[in-house]
Amino acid sequence: MHFYQPADPQPCYYCVKISDQEETDYPIREGIFTVEQMIFRCSWHAQFECSRCGKFHHFSWLYWCPKTEELTCGSCNKPSMKPVRFWDRTYAYEYHCKTCDEVHYDLFYSEFRGTHPWQTENFQLNSIITVDESWKPIWQPVETRKGGNISIEDALKLKNRVVEIRLKSGDVNFHSQLTPEDKVDFQDTQMKWEEISKNWVENYSKSRELDKGKKSRLSIIETAFWKALDDVQGLKVLDAGCGSGYFTRRLAKKGAKVYGVDFSEKVVEYCKKREEDEQLGCKFSQASLTDLALFENNFFDLIVSNIVFMGVQDYLTAFLEISRVLKKDGRFVWSNPHPTFVRVGAMDLKLPFDTHRNEEKLYKIIDRYFDSGGTLIALGKFHPVWQFDRTLSEYSRALKQAGFVIREIIEPKLDLEMIKSNPKFSAFDSGRYPNYIIYDCIKLE
């Protein structure tokens, strides 16, 4: 580990974490070692040399054998996992020592228990590390203890670290924790969607901003979506989750006979009023995608849905209903925020944090990808609404159950002209990762 003497004393990262875990008497030692030049560690929580391989390892990857008085790393003696609650941890490394035929634990858990070699009497510190007095003070619990019992399933459940960061940064207002879909109240989903729809209409309908849509969606999704659809002239089309009717009206102008349905009564009222003014032949109805009883079987040639399913609670039932009202060999083309890169547990890491320049985004950080469910969140000045995160495999499996085959997956990428016209939103982002995904599906049965 790199030895570093900071100009201003830096507290040890692990000492601070331990002291926060109700260890009020735990000393905060000075951090004089670092690998990253960001995290500083004291002599207790540094790297140490394995007696077998001679390599230096993180302190929690090593155990001490009192008989041989040697440190051994987990690479030389493979550990097993011991589910146990201690401090903010949920497991320890457990080693079977072939030399003494005893079980030893890693230095982190050993320190918690009070059996760390440095906590024992007459321990010769110089046999491990030679740093003048930097290992003091020595701390140990009042009595030898063991951690709390925990199942291996619970031991493997970490909090979503990205969500914790987003909570602190305030880029999204969280009104709930991640909730399994079957535990989210359907009536509450509908009520929240109605509230945000009313919010949209009141804020944007007079200026016709609802027809402009979000810049990111228009610049990224539109070109790819229309290219996938190709010619819609004369087709009977359902816009599933039509919202303000923007996409419905575009389809009608391209010669399709279009029906639009939406969960929200408020936006359907808006759509009907626009239809009275423009007379495009669009027919709008208030309905849930999970119950399209107003349409008979095999009614549509094509069904489209643009950025809707992250708000649909029972997506499998919705797919089944869409399949029912779609003709055999009909197409279901729908877009969504990318389930990997645009979810509650994903965010861009930028340095400096307040920069608006996209080239200063270091990378995307993603956590707990397999955690599916709904979170009640609010963006900006809008009312909170339920957003549902799912994996690619969950969507793929549900489509298959509904009789669909995915013809193509499209991950839209910006072209140069779009980047030039929207540098704040798109510069340096187009080649890094997709924000949206389009599924082009066909009904086989």
MOJOTA-V162986 format. One record per residue. BURIAL is I if it has 16 or more other ideal C-beta (glycine too) atoms within 10 Angstrom, else O. Layout:
BURIAL + BURIAL
This chain:
O + O + O + O + O + O + O + O + O + I + O + I + I + I + I + O + O + I + I + O + O + O + O + O + O + I + O + O + I + I + I + I + I + I + O + O + O + O + O + I + I + I + I + I + I + I + I + I + O + I + I + O + O + O + O + O + I + I + I + I + I + I + I + I + I + O + O + O + O + I + I + I + I + I + O + O + I + O + I + O + O + I + I + I + I + I + I + O + I + I + I + I + I + I + I + O + I + O + O + O + O + O + O + I + I + I + I + I + I + I + I + I + I + O + I + I + I + I + I + O + O + O + I + O + O + O + O + I + O + O + O + O + O + O + I + O + O + O + I + O + O + O + O + O + O + O + I + O + O + I + O + O + O + O + I + O + O + O + O + I + O + I + I + O + O + I + O + O + O + O + O + I + O + I + O + O + O + I + O + O + I + O + O + I + O + O + O + O + I + I + O + I + I + I + I + I + I + I + O + I + I + O + O + O + I + O + O + O + O + I + O + O + I + O + O + O + I + O + I + I + I + I + O + I + I + O + O + I + I + O + O + I + O + O + I + I + I + I + I + I + I + I + I + I + I + I + I + I + I + I + I + I + O + O + O + I + I + I + I + I + I + I + I + I + O + I + I + I + O + I + I + I + O + I + I + O + O + O + O + O + O + I + O + I + O + I + I + I + I + I + O + I + O + O + I + O + O + O + I + I + I + I + I + I + I + I + I + I + I + I + I + I + I + I + I + I + I + I + I + I + I + I + I + I + I + I + O + O + O + I + I + I + I + I + I + I + I + I + I + I + I + I + I + I + I + I + I + I + O + I + O + O + O + O + O + O + O + I + O + O + I + O + O + O + O + I + I + I + O + O + I + I + I + I + I + I + I + I + O + O + O + O + I + I + I + I + I + I + I + I + O + O + O + O + I + O + O + I + I + O + O + I + I + I + O + O + O + O + O + I + O + I + I + I + O + O + O + I + I + O + O + I + O + O + I + I + O + O + I + I + O + O + I + I + I + I + I + I + I + I + I + I + I + O + O
